[in-house]
Structure formats: structure tokens, C-alpha cells
Amino acid sequence: MVPDAKVRDYLLNPDNLQNGGKAGLFASFGFAAAEWSVLAAALSRHVIDNEVVAETISAHGTKYVVRCNLMSPDGRNPCMTSVWIVDVGGSIYRLVTAF
């Protein structure tokens, strides 16, 4: 699951000072805040199409780090990292962040 607000208000929002420049990074590959659902769809595919490179179990659930090609609007499909969590007792992957 990719929460709309995570993409719209965090990853693609250049005014969000907590995103560490992620909005500019994603914009450089053709992702746009006005079309935030394009990044949401790409991230949804990212976790399916790429390899889990790290897994950590905590009291909150299991965190997965996924790396490599993110399908981008400009076709360059950069190697990116996305972080997901499956809450304890759950079965749904939820996006934590991407960079």
C-alpha cells in the first residue's frame, strides 16, 4: 500500500523541509506533484519487480528494503531504494519512504 499523503505531501512536496530534497530527486526523473499517482503506481510496482536487499524484524513489524529500477516518466528508470513495513500480525506492505 502506498499512502496518497506519503507521495503527495512528503515525497513530491518541495515545500516539505523534512523530505531531504526527495521532491527534487523525483522531479529530476519526470515525476510531478500534480500527477502524484504516477509515482504511487511506480512505487507499487517497485516492491513487486525488485529484490529485497535487507529485512529487519522489530516490535512494530518486519521492515523490507527494496533496491533498483523504479519505472520513471522520463524512461531512465533509476536504481532507487524503497522501504516497506508489514505490521505485526499484518500481511500488507506499507511504504515507509523512498529515495
N, CA, C and O atoms as a Tinker XYZ file with bonds, in Angstrom:
   396  protein
     1  N      0.846000   -1.171000    0.000000    73     2
     2  CA     0.000000    0.000000    0.000000    64     1     3
     3  C      0.898000    1.243000    0.000000    63     2     4     5
     4  O      1.847000    1.350000    0.776000    81     3
     5  N      0.572000    2.149000   -0.871000    73     3     6
     6  CA     1.305000    3.410000   -0.954000    64     5     7
     7  C      0.322000    4.516000   -0.538000    63     6     8     9
     8  O     -0.548000    4.889000   -1.326000    81     7
     9  N      0.447000    5.040000    0.677000    73     7    10
    10  CA    -0.470000    6.088000    1.129000    64     9    11
    11  C     -0.363000    7.350000    0.256000    63    10    12    13
    12  O      0.733000    7.852000    0.005000    81    11
    13  N     -1.504000    7.846000   -0.194000    73    11    14
    14  CA    -1.535000    9.041000   -1.040000    64    13    15
    15  C     -0.755000   10.196000   -0.413000    63    14    16    17
    16  O      0.042000   10.855000   -1.081000    81    15
    17  N     -0.992000   10.429000    0.864000    73    15    18
    18  CA    -0.349000   11.564000    1.543000    64    17    19
    19  C      1.166000   11.409000    1.582000    63    18    20    21
    20  O      1.889000   12.403000    1.525000    81    19
    21  N      1.654000   10.176000    1.678000    73    19    22
    22  CA     3.103000    9.942000    1.714000    64    21    23
    23  C      3.744000   10.427000    0.408000    63    22    24    25
    24  O      4.825000   11.017000    0.421000    81    23
    25  N      3.075000   10.176000   -0.704000    73    23    26
    26  CA     3.604000   10.583000   -2.008000    64    25    27
    27  C      3.362000   12.068000   -2.248000    63    26    28    29
    28  O      4.285000   12.809000   -2.587000    81    27
    29  N      2.136000   12.491000   -2.075000    73    27    30
    30  CA     1.709000   13.861000   -2.395000    64    29    31
    31  C      2.325000   14.897000   -1.450000    63    30    32    33
    32  O      2.854000   15.915000   -1.897000    81    31
    33  N      2.254000   14.634000   -0.157000    73    31    34
    34  CA     2.633000   15.643000    0.835000    64    33    35
    35  C      4.070000   15.509000    1.341000    63    34    36    37
    36  O      4.596000   16.418000    1.983000    81    35
    37  N      4.693000   14.380000    1.051000    73    35    38
    38  CA     6.060000   14.165000    1.544000    64    37    39
    39  C      7.049000   14.007000    0.386000    63    38    40    41
    40  O      7.904000   14.872000    0.194000    81    39
    41  N      6.953000   12.936000   -0.377000    73    39    42
    42  CA     7.956000   12.652000   -1.401000    64    41    43
    43  C      8.000000   13.677000   -2.524000    63    42    44    45
    44  O      9.080000   13.998000   -3.019000    81    43
    45  N      6.845000   14.197000   -2.935000    73    43    46
    46  CA     6.811000   15.124000   -4.073000    64    45    47
    47  C      6.566000   16.578000   -3.692000    63    46    48    49
    48  O      6.362000   17.419000   -4.568000    81    47
    49  N      6.583000   16.881000   -2.421000    73    47    50
    50  CA     6.311000   18.245000   -1.972000    64    49    51
    51  C      7.620000   18.996000   -1.719000    63    50    52    53
    52  O      8.283000   18.751000   -0.711000    81    51
    53  N      8.004000   19.912000   -2.627000    73    51    54
    54  CA     9.263000   20.640000   -2.448000    64    53    55
    55  C      9.255000   21.566000   -1.232000    63    54    56    57
    56  O     10.316000   21.997000   -0.781000    81    55
    57  N      8.077000   21.877000   -0.698000    73    55    58
    58  CA     7.975000   22.741000    0.475000    64    57    59
    59  C      8.095000   21.972000    1.789000    63    58    60    61
    60  O      8.168000   22.577000    2.859000    81    59
    61  N      8.116000   20.643000    1.711000    73    59    62
    62  CA     8.258000   19.826000    2.909000    64    61    63
    63  C      9.743000   19.745000    3.250000    63    62    64    65
    64  O     10.508000   19.065000    2.567000    81    63
    65  N     10.136000   20.431000    4.293000    73    63    66
    66  CA    11.543000   20.514000    4.671000    64    65    67
    67  C     12.080000   19.208000    5.256000    63    66    68    69
    68  O     13.292000   19.047000    5.399000    81    67
    69  N     11.192000   18.282000    5.592000    73    67    70
    70  CA    11.617000   17.021000    6.191000    64    69    71
    71  C     11.944000   15.951000    5.149000    63    70    72    73
    72  O     12.431000   14.877000    5.504000    81    71
    73  N     11.683000   16.227000    3.871000    73    71    74
    74  CA    11.909000   15.177000    2.874000    64    73    75
    75  C     13.339000   15.159000    2.337000    63    74    76    77
    76  O     13.656000   14.341000    1.474000    81    75
    77  N     14.189000   16.026000    2.819000    73    75    78
    78  CA    15.602000   15.987000    2.464000    64    77    79
    79  C     15.902000   16.130000    0.983000    63    78    80    81
    80  O     16.892000   15.581000    0.498000    81    79
    81  N     15.067000   16.855000    0.260000    73    79    82
    82  CA    15.310000   17.054000   -1.166000    64    81    83
    83  C     14.765000   15.956000   -2.062000    63    82    84    85
    84  O     15.051000   15.934000   -3.259000    81    83
    85  N     13.984000   15.045000   -1.497000    73    83    86
    86  CA    13.443000   13.945000   -2.288000    64    85    87
    87  C     12.554000   14.433000   -3.417000    63    86    88    89
    88  O     12.522000   13.822000   -4.485000    81    87
    89  N     11.830000   15.525000   -3.199000    73    87    90
    90  CA    10.947000   16.055000   -4.253000    64    89    91
    91  C     11.760000   16.429000   -5.486000    63    90    92    93
    92  O     11.353000   16.140000   -6.611000    81    91
    93  N     12.897000   17.065000   -5.280000    73    91    94
    94  CA    13.763000   17.434000   -6.401000    64    93    95
    95  C     14.337000   16.217000   -7.102000    63    94    96    97
    96  O     14.444000   16.187000   -8.328000    81    95
    97  N     14.706000   15.215000   -6.320000    73    95    98
    98  CA    15.240000   13.980000   -6.895000    64    97    99
    99  C     14.196000   13.319000   -7.797000    63    98   100   101
   100  O     14.490000   12.973000   -8.941000    81    99
   101  N     12.991000   13.146000   -7.286000    73    99   102
   102  CA    11.944000   12.511000   -8.089000    64   101   103
   103  C     11.567000   13.372000   -9.298000    63   102   104   105
   104  O     11.293000   12.840000  -10.373000    81   103
   105  N     11.550000   14.693000   -9.128000    73   103   106
   106  CA    11.253000   15.591000  -10.251000    64   105   107
   107  C     12.298000   15.444000  -11.351000    63   106   108   109
   108  O     11.978000   15.572000  -12.533000    81   107
   109  N     13.534000   15.179000  -10.973000    73   107   110
   110  CA    14.602000   15.055000  -11.972000    64   109   111
   111  C     14.413000   13.843000  -12.882000    63   110   112   113
   112  O     15.058000   13.747000  -13.926000    81   111
   113  N     13.544000   12.927000  -12.497000    73   111   114
   114  CA    13.241000   11.759000  -13.322000    64   113   115
   115  C     11.841000   11.844000  -13.939000    63   114   116   117
   116  O     11.316000   10.858000  -14.456000    81   115
   117  N     11.244000   13.046000  -13.873000    73   115   118
   118  CA     9.977000   13.283000  -14.545000    64   117   119
   119  C      8.728000   13.130000  -13.699000    63   118   120   121
   120  O      7.619000   13.283000  -14.211000    81   119
   121  N      8.879000   12.831000  -12.418000    73   119   122
   122  CA     7.709000   12.731000  -11.549000    64   121   123
   123  C      7.272000   14.142000  -11.151000    63   122   124   125
   124  O      8.111000   15.004000  -10.891000    81   123
   125  N      5.961000   14.375000  -11.104000    73   123   126
   126  CA     5.434000   15.712000  -10.814000    64   125   127
   127  C      4.373000   15.641000   -9.719000    63   126   128   129
   128  O      3.577000   14.703000   -9.666000    81   127
   129  N      4.377000   16.638000   -8.855000    73   127   130
   130  CA     3.401000   16.691000   -7.766000    64   129   131
   131  C      1.975000   16.690000   -8.292000    63   130   132   133
   132  O      1.091000   16.087000   -7.683000    81   131
   133  N      1.742000   17.356000   -9.411000    73   131   134
   134  CA     0.392000   17.426000   -9.982000    64   133   135
   135  C     -0.104000   16.057000  -10.446000    63   134   136   137
   136  O     -1.308000   15.828000  -10.560000    81   135
   137  N      0.830000   15.158000  -10.710000    73   135   138
   138  CA     0.480000   13.802000  -11.138000    64   137   139
   139  C      1.101000   12.796000  -10.170000    63   138   140   141
   140  O      1.782000   11.858000  -10.584000    81   139
   141  N      0.857000   13.005000   -8.882000    73   139   142
   142  CA     1.448000   12.201000   -7.825000    64   141   143
   143  C      1.119000   10.717000   -7.960000    63   142   144   145
   144  O      1.891000    9.871000   -7.508000    81   143
   145  N     -0.021000   10.391000   -8.578000    73   143   146
   146  CA    -0.417000    8.982000   -8.693000    64   145   147
   147  C      0.539000    8.191000   -9.591000    63   146   148   149
   148  O      0.599000    6.966000   -9.492000    81   147
   149  N      1.286000    8.873000  -10.464000    73   147   150
   150  CA     2.274000    8.194000  -11.309000    64   149   151
   151  C      3.392000    7.629000  -10.435000    63   150   152   153
   152  O      3.818000    6.491000  -10.635000    81   151
   153  N      3.870000    8.417000   -9.466000    73   151   154
   154  CA     4.894000    7.923000   -8.549000    64   153   155
   155  C      4.314000    6.844000   -7.646000    63   154   156   157
   156  O      4.986000    5.849000   -7.373000    81   155
   157  N      3.096000    7.016000   -7.184000    73   155   158
   158  CA     2.469000    5.999000   -6.335000    64   157   159
   159  C      2.406000    4.656000   -7.069000    63   158   160   161
   160  O      2.698000    3.615000   -6.480000    81   159
   161  N      2.033000    4.676000   -8.334000    73   159   162
   162  CA     1.954000    3.443000   -9.125000    64   161   163
   163  C      3.346000    2.843000   -9.338000    63   162   164   165
   164  O      3.520000    1.627000   -9.262000    81   163
   165  N      4.333000    3.699000   -9.606000    73   163   166
   166  CA     5.702000    3.217000   -9.818000    64   165   167
   167  C      6.246000    2.559000   -8.546000    63   166   168   169
   168  O      6.921000    1.532000   -8.617000    81   167
   169  N      5.956000    3.143000   -7.398000    73   167   170
   170  CA     6.407000    2.565000   -6.137000    64   169   171
   171  C      5.695000    1.248000   -5.846000    63   170   172   173
   172  O      6.296000    0.318000   -5.308000    81   171
   173  N      4.433000    1.172000   -6.197000    73   171   174
   174  CA     3.689000   -0.080000   -6.021000    64   173   175
   175  C      4.317000   -1.205000   -6.832000    63   174   176   177
   176  O      4.354000   -2.350000   -6.381000    81   175
   177  N      4.809000   -0.888000   -8.018000    73   175   178
   178  CA     5.485000   -1.878000   -8.866000    64   177   179
   179  C      6.899000   -2.150000   -8.360000    63   178   180   181
   180  O      7.402000   -3.267000   -8.479000    81   179
   181  N      7.534000   -1.129000   -7.799000    73   179   182
   182  CA     8.918000   -1.258000   -7.334000    64   181   183
   183  C      9.081000   -2.417000   -6.356000    63   182   184   185
   184  O     10.023000   -3.200000   -6.473000    81   183
   185  N      8.183000   -2.528000   -5.409000    73   183   186
   186  CA     8.273000   -3.575000   -4.393000    64   185   187
   187  C      8.007000   -4.956000   -4.989000    63   186   188   189
   188  O      8.465000   -5.959000   -4.441000    81   187
   189  N      7.288000   -5.024000   -6.083000    73   187   190
   190  CA     6.979000   -6.297000   -6.736000    64   189   191
   191  C      8.091000   -6.709000   -7.696000    63   190   192   193
   192  O      8.463000   -7.881000   -7.762000    81   191
   193  N      8.616000   -5.742000   -8.434000    73   191   194
   194  CA     9.548000   -6.026000   -9.523000    64   193   195
   195  C     11.009000   -6.141000   -9.110000    63   194   196   197
   196  O     11.832000   -6.584000   -9.911000    81   195
   197  N     11.353000   -5.758000   -7.893000    73   195   198
   198  CA    12.760000   -5.702000   -7.494000    64   197   199
   199  C     13.051000   -6.560000   -6.271000    63   198   200   201
   200  O     12.152000   -7.079000   -5.610000    81   199
   201  N     14.318000   -6.682000   -6.006000    73   199   202
   202  CA    14.806000   -7.560000   -4.956000    64   201   203
   203  C     14.799000   -6.894000   -3.586000    63   202   204   205
   204  O     15.125000   -5.715000   -3.447000    81   203
   205  N     14.421000   -7.671000   -2.583000    73   203   206
   206  CA    14.573000   -7.239000   -1.192000    64   205   207
   207  C     16.043000   -7.421000   -0.838000    63   206   208   209
   208  O     16.582000   -8.523000   -0.944000    81   207
   209  N     16.693000   -6.331000   -0.415000    73   207   210
   210  CA    18.120000   -6.394000   -0.109000    64   209   211
   211  C     18.396000   -6.420000    1.390000    63   210   212   213
   212  O     19.516000   -6.703000    1.813000    81   211
   213  N     17.382000   -6.127000    2.186000    73   211   214
   214  CA    17.543000   -6.181000    3.642000    64   213   215
   215  C     16.181000   -6.397000    4.285000    63   214   216   217
   216  O     15.151000   -5.957000    3.775000    81   215
   217  N     16.209000   -7.081000    5.407000    73   215   218
   218  CA    14.985000   -7.362000    6.163000    64   217   219
   219  C     15.315000   -7.229000    7.644000    63   218   220   221
   220  O     16.300000   -7.791000    8.121000    81   219
   221  N     14.479000   -6.477000    8.372000    73   219   222
   222  CA    14.696000   -6.256000    9.795000    64   221   223
   223  C     13.392000   -6.485000   10.531000    63   222   224   225
   224  O     12.351000   -5.958000   10.138000    81   223
   225  N     13.442000   -7.263000   11.590000    73   223   226
   226  CA    12.247000   -7.526000   12.395000    64   225   227
   227  C     12.336000   -6.694000   13.668000    63   226   228   229
   228  O     13.366000   -6.665000   14.341000    81   227
   229  N     11.219000   -6.012000   13.986000    73   227   230
   230  CA    11.166000   -5.203000   15.203000    64   229   231
   231  C      9.818000   -5.438000   15.890000    63   230   232   233
   232  O      9.002000   -6.237000   15.432000    81   231
   233  N      9.609000   -4.732000   16.984000    73   231   234
   234  CA     8.343000   -4.833000   17.716000    64   233   235
   235  C      7.168000   -4.312000   16.877000    63   234   236   237
   236  O      6.016000   -4.655000   17.139000    81   235
   237  N      7.468000   -3.477000   15.863000    73   235   238
   238  CA     6.420000   -2.886000   15.034000    64   237   239
   239  C      6.051000   -3.760000   13.853000    63   238   240   241
   240  O      4.944000   -3.651000   13.324000    81   239
   241  N      6.956000   -4.623000   13.432000    73   239   242
   242  CA     6.715000   -5.469000   12.278000    64   241   243
   243  C      8.015000   -5.783000   11.565000    63   242   244   245
   244  O      9.100000   -5.655000   12.133000    81   243
   245  N      7.890000   -6.196000   10.315000    73   243   246
   246  CA     9.068000   -6.530000    9.519000    64   245   247
   247  C      9.276000   -5.450000    8.466000    63   246   248   249
   248  O      8.378000   -5.141000    7.683000    81   247
   249  N     10.469000   -4.889000    8.463000    73   247   250
   250  CA    10.825000   -3.829000    7.511000    64   249   251
   251  C     11.637000   -4.454000    6.380000    63   250   252   253
   252  O     12.538000   -5.259000    6.613000    81   251
   253  N     11.297000   -4.065000    5.152000    73   251   254
   254  CA    11.980000   -4.561000    3.962000    64   253   255
   255  C     12.564000   -3.395000    3.185000    63   254   256   257
   256  O     11.906000   -2.371000    3.001000    81   255
   257  N     13.798000   -3.550000    2.731000    73   255   258
   258  CA    14.451000   -2.561000    1.882000    64   257   259
   259  C     14.545000   -3.178000    0.492000    63   258   260   261
   260  O     15.079000   -4.273000    0.317000    81   259
   261  N     14.020000   -2.459000   -0.489000    73   259   262
   262  CA    13.979000   -2.924000   -1.875000    64   261   263
   263  C     14.833000   -1.984000   -2.710000    63   262   264   265
   264  O     14.780000   -0.768000   -2.527000    81   263
   265  N     15.627000   -2.543000   -3.635000    73   263   266
   266  CA    16.503000   -1.706000   -4.453000    64   265   267
   267  C     16.376000   -2.031000   -5.920000    63   266   268   269
   268  O     16.161000   -3.176000   -6.317000    81   267
   269  N     16.507000   -1.056000   -6.660000    73   267   270
   270  CA    16.818000   -0.940000   -8.077000    64   269   271
   271  C     15.705000   -0.311000   -8.890000    63   270   272   273
   272  O     14.949000    0.506000   -8.365000    81   271
   273  N     15.589000   -0.663000  -10.127000    73   271   274
   274  CA    14.847000    0.112000  -11.119000    64   273   275
   275  C     13.453000    0.559000  -10.683000    63   274   276   277
   276  O     12.592000   -0.251000  -10.339000    81   275
   277  N     13.265000    1.875000  -10.709000    73   275   278
   278  CA    11.958000    2.490000  -10.499000    64   277   279
   279  C     11.525000    3.028000  -11.854000    63   278   280   281
   280  O     12.193000    3.889000  -12.426000    81   279
   281  N     10.416000    2.526000  -12.367000    73   279   282
   282  CA     9.933000    2.963000  -13.680000    64   281   283
   283  C      9.580000    4.450000  -13.603000    63   282   284   285
   284  O      8.708000    4.853000  -12.832000    81   283
   285  N     10.265000    5.249000  -14.405000    73   283   286
   286  CA    10.094000    6.706000  -14.331000    64   285   287
   287  C      9.495000    7.262000  -15.615000    63   286   288   289
   288  O      9.646000    6.665000  -16.681000    81   287
   289  N      8.811000    8.409000  -15.517000    73   287   290
   290  CA     8.198000    9.027000  -16.696000    64   289   291
   291  C      9.185000    9.356000  -17.806000    63   290   292   293
   292  O      8.824000    9.329000  -18.983000    81   291
   293  N     10.442000    9.671000  -17.443000    73   291   294
   294  CA    11.410000   10.029000  -18.478000    64   293   295
   295  C     12.114000    8.812000  -19.085000    63   294   296   297
   296  O     12.939000    8.955000  -19.986000    81   295
   297  N     11.782000    7.608000  -18.584000    73   295   298
   298  CA    12.324000    6.381000  -19.147000    64   297   299
   299  C     13.713000    5.997000  -18.680000    63   298   300   301
   300  O     14.242000    4.973000  -19.113000    81   299
   301  N     14.327000    6.800000  -17.794000    73   299   302
   302  CA    15.677000    6.457000  -17.324000    64   301   303
   303  C     15.658000    5.361000  -16.262000    63   302   304   305
   304  O     16.661000    4.675000  -16.063000    81   303
   305  N     14.527000    5.189000  -15.581000    73   303   306
   306  CA    14.314000    4.101000  -14.621000    64   305   307
   307  C     15.498000    3.921000  -13.660000    63   306   308   309
   308  O     16.182000    2.898000  -13.698000    81   307
   309  N     15.732000    4.915000  -12.807000    73   307   310
   310  CA    16.904000    4.889000  -11.929000    64   309   311
   311  C     16.835000    3.780000  -10.880000    63   310   312   313
   312  O     15.755000    3.305000  -10.527000    81   311
   313  N     17.991000    3.384000  -10.397000    73   311   314
   314  CA    18.065000    2.445000   -9.290000    64   313   315
   315  C     17.784000    3.234000   -8.008000    63   314   316   317
   316  O     18.598000    4.053000   -7.581000    81   315
   317  N     16.635000    2.980000   -7.409000    73   315   318
   318  CA    16.200000    3.696000   -6.211000    64   317   319
   319  C     15.998000    2.680000   -5.086000    63   318   320   321
   320  O     15.999000    1.469000   -5.306000    81   319
   321  N     15.828000    3.204000   -3.897000    73   319   322
   322  CA    15.562000    2.381000   -2.723000    64   321   323
   323  C     14.188000    2.737000   -2.184000    63   322   324   325
   324  O     13.848000    3.913000   -2.060000    81   323
   325  N     13.405000    1.725000   -1.866000    73   323   326
   326  CA    12.142000    1.957000   -1.165000    64   325   327
   327  C     12.149000    1.097000    0.086000    63   326   328   329
   328  O     12.719000    0.006000    0.102000    81   327
   329  N     11.512000    1.599000    1.128000    73   327   330
   330  CA    11.459000    0.905000    2.409000    64   329   331
   331  C      9.989000    0.656000    2.732000    63   330   332   333
   332  O      9.152000    1.554000    2.636000    81   331
   333  N      9.701000   -0.571000    3.112000    73   331   334
   334  CA     8.332000   -1.022000    3.365000    64   333   335
   335  C      8.262000   -1.680000    4.729000    63   334   336   337
   336  O      9.269000   -2.168000    5.240000    81   335
   337  N      7.067000   -1.695000    5.325000    73   335   338
   338  CA     6.871000   -2.413000    6.577000    64   337   339
   339  C      5.590000   -3.230000    6.481000    63   338   340   341
   340  O      4.595000   -2.802000    5.896000    81   339
   341  N      5.644000   -4.402000    7.065000    73   339   342
   342  CA     4.451000   -5.218000    7.270000    64   341   343
   343  C      4.262000   -5.248000    8.777000    63   342   344   345
   344  O      5.082000   -5.807000    9.505000    81   343
   345  N      3.171000   -4.639000    9.239000    73   343   346
   346  CA     2.919000   -4.553000   10.667000    64   345   347
   347  C      2.774000   -5.938000   11.284000    63   346   348   349
   348  O      2.370000   -6.888000   10.612000    81   347
   349  N      3.107000   -6.047000   12.574000    73   347   350
   350  CA     2.972000   -7.310000   13.297000    64   349   351
   351  C      1.542000   -7.823000   13.116000    63   350   352   353
   352  O      0.573000   -7.097000   13.340000    81   351
   353  N      1.435000   -9.057000   12.718000    73   351   354
   354  CA     0.116000   -9.664000   12.523000    64   353   355
   355  C     -0.547000   -9.283000   11.223000    63   354   356   357
   356  O     -1.651000   -9.745000   10.936000    81   355
   357  N      0.107000   -8.443000   10.421000    73   355   358
   358  CA    -0.482000   -7.992000    9.167000    64   357   359
   359  C      0.079000   -8.742000    7.979000    63   358   360   361
   360  O      0.936000   -9.615000    8.113000    81   359
   361  N     -0.426000   -8.378000    6.814000    73   359   362
   362  CA     0.050000   -9.010000    5.588000    64   361   363
   363  C      0.208000   -8.017000    4.446000    63   362   364   365
   364  O      0.518000   -8.400000    3.318000    81   363
   365  N     -0.008000   -6.741000    4.745000    73   363   366
   366  CA     0.035000   -5.711000    3.703000    64   365   367
   367  C      1.324000   -4.907000    3.834000    63   366   368   369
   368  O      1.644000   -4.393000    4.906000    81   367
   369  N      2.059000   -4.807000    2.729000    73   367   370
   370  CA     3.252000   -3.974000    2.671000    64   369   371
   371  C      2.820000   -2.519000    2.626000    63   370   372   373
   372  O      1.996000   -2.141000    1.793000    81   371
   373  N      3.371000   -1.692000    3.521000    73   371   374
   374  CA     3.057000   -0.260000    3.555000    64   373   375
   375  C      4.350000    0.517000    3.354000    63   374   376   377
   376  O      5.352000    0.262000    4.022000    81   375
   377  N      4.316000    1.470000    2.425000    73   375   378
   378  CA     5.501000    2.276000    2.130000    64   377   379
   379  C      5.880000    3.135000    3.323000    63   378   380   381
   380  O      5.041000    3.818000    3.909000    81   379
   381  N      7.167000    3.089000    3.674000    73   379   382
   382  CA     7.706000    3.940000    4.723000    64   381   383
   383  C      8.362000    5.163000    4.067000    63   382   384   385
   384  O      8.070000    6.300000    4.438000    81   383
   385  N      9.243000    4.926000    3.097000    73   383   386
   386  CA     9.912000    6.017000    2.387000    64   385   387
   387  C     10.547000    5.485000    1.117000    63   386   388   389
   388  O     10.586000    4.278000    0.877000    81   387
   389  N     11.032000    6.394000    0.326000    73   387   390
   390  CA    11.764000    6.045000   -0.902000    64   389   391
   391  C     12.803000    7.124000   -1.160000    63   390   392   393
   392  O     12.610000    8.292000   -0.823000    81   391
   393  N     13.916000    6.705000   -1.770000    73   391   394
   394  CA    14.980000    7.669000   -2.108000    64   393   395
   395  C     15.859000    7.081000   -3.182000    63   394   396
   396  O     16.816000    7.722000   -3.616000    81   395
